[in-house]
Amino acid sequence: MKLKIYLIIFLLTAVSTLHAQKAYFINDFMKGYTLYFVRDTTNSEIKEYYKLTENESKKIALEYGTKELSTPQINKTAKTTTFKSISNKNISVLGDVNFDGRPDIIIFYPELFDEGCYSPQATASIFINTPAGFVPSPNISSIYDNTHCVRGGSFEINPKYKRIITSSSGGAALHGIEHFTVTGKEAKMLSSYVEDGFVEGPFSQITGKRWENNQYVPFTSLSLYESSLNERKLLAFDTKNGKGRVILFKADNILYYAFQQNDEYKFVSFAHPSSPEKAGKAIFKFRKQNADYELEFNSGNIKYLIYETPNAVGIKINVNGKISDWQGMDKEGTLSSLTNAKFVNLVK
């Protein structure tokens, strides 16, 4: 009787065990390589194995996952298919994360973990493409995982400035941002700051630290999202000397000027006024002469003059009698919009 019971339990256990195994050869994952991929699923447990081989040299460039799935028996069952036909892929080309001209790879662990993160996530392993093959980077992988562990985390590869830029969200108007430089398979933080949009006025307050002279130095600044200004933007143009962008806009009944730096941060290096409570001392003087328009304002002993003619736009900066003419290009809007405008800090 006991033997029958044990036999029944054994059969039920065998029937209840769900097992699936698939193996593929993929030729279009990355140019010049063939990807061999195996996924083994037993009940809810998933195991995977990856092998990336150079087509010409037949050299193994990357091997990762459960090695027991690399048997000749499983290899014989592999089907050749396209990468896009594979569902629930945990491997992808991340991009050139270290800016050496070679694409790098990211592989996610097939199961989600919830270790104090904002939401469950899959641990990532990033592999750097080197002449000797794809080498794991625990450093960059950790940055990627930590970024996606928090709310609204994002990991951006910025080729223009050759930076990894990560961000997180503490709400609709509070963001944490970090910039990293990358050498080989190591990333180093250049700056870390918080962008607080809860402060009064159109600008967000920047507070953080950045690497200068072999140490982290605290700094503060302002930021402005030009795309959110919409019809409030009156005039904007880039300076031909490449230093930045002039933005003239309105908020409530106050006229604002902002100069946005032309670098990886796009901070506002100078604002007039910088907050609503300073509007009373941030006066603009508007003049119209035929088809020409001028807007003048002062900051201490420095005089600014934004000018617009039928053929030109720009800003002149007068420092103790020395005038610099920063000519503009790619103009949006016009100073003529101030002709009939009324602001608490505008005189005509």
C-alpha positions, 0 to 999 in steps of 0.5 A: 500500500505504501509503495503505491502511495509513493508511486502516485506521489512520484508520478504526480510530481513528475507531471507537475514539473514543467520544463522547456528548453530552446536553443538558437543561433542568431546571425544578426545580433551584432555585425561580424558575430554569431550569438548562440543562446539557450534558455532553460525553464523548469517551472518558474526557474529560468537559466540562460547561456550566451556565447558570442563568436567572431565569424572570421576567427571563430574566437569566443568573444563572450561567454556568460550564463549557466555553463551546463547548458553548453552541452553538444546535445543541446547544441544539436537542437539549436535553430537558426533565427533572427534576433527580433524573433526571440521573445523576452530577450535579456541581452542587447547592444547597449551602445558605445558606453566608453566612447571607443568606437566599439559597441558594448553589450548588456545582459540582464539576469533572467529573474527580478529582484526586490532588494529595497529598490523602488520596484523589482528589477533585473540585475545587469552585467555590462560587457566592454568590447575590447580587442581581446573580447568582451570584458565585464565592467562591475563598475559600470554595471553597478552604476546602471543597477543603482540608477534603475533601483530608484524612482524614475531612474535613467541611464543615458550614453551621451556621445556629444560630451562623452559622458554617462548621465544618470538621473532619478526622480523624487517627484514631478519637480525634484531630480537627482543627476550624475555625470560620469566620464569613462576610461576603458571599463571604469567610470568616474563621477564628475558631478552630482546635483539635485534639481529642485523645481519646487522653488518659487519662480520659473527657474529650478535651483541646482545644488551639488558637487563637481570634480575640480582640482582633484577634489569635489567642490560644492556649487549652485546654479539655475536651470530652465526648461525652454521647451516648457515655456511655449507661448511665454518665450518671446525671443531666443537665439544661439550666440555665434561664438558658441558660448550659449543661448539667450532666452527672453521670456515672461512669467506672470507679469514679469519679464525674464532674461536667461543665458544658458551655457553651451555645455553638457549641463545647460545651466543658466549662468546668469538670470535677470531677475533670478526670482520673482522677488528681485523683479523690482530691481531688475529693470528692462528698458525697451526702445523701438526705432523704425524697424530696429528694436533694443532691450537694455538692462544692467547688472552691477557695472555691466550693461547689456543690450539685446538688439534686433534689426531686419538682418541681425540679432545679438547681445552687446555686453559693456564691461567698464567701457569695453564692449563685446558684441555677441551676434546671434543665429537661429532666432526664435521670436522677436523683440517686437512682441514687447511693443505693446507688452506690460510688465512690472519690470519693463519701461519704455 
